[in-house]
Amino acid sequence: MRVTKLVSTCDLKDCPTIYATDRDTLLVQGETPTDHGLVIPEHETLVEIPTQLVFDLIRKGLRGTEDSR
């Protein structure tokens, strides 16, 4: 899978980030919340990211900033 960083909250590798893949999907890096009270299937997960990160992605468009394999 080829992964391209689209937008991040910082330049480090441990910050909330949204990536595009060559599969026409998005990968989201963020905190794993445990206090949501939802029932999630075992093969799925939730991540929490700042709302501003999504706004930044919309403002910027789906242009990649760098490759991150």
Secondary structure, 3 states (H helix, E strand, C coil): CCEEEEEECCCCCCCCEEEEECCCCEEEECECCCCCCCCCCCCCCCCECCHHHHHHHHHHCCCCCEECC
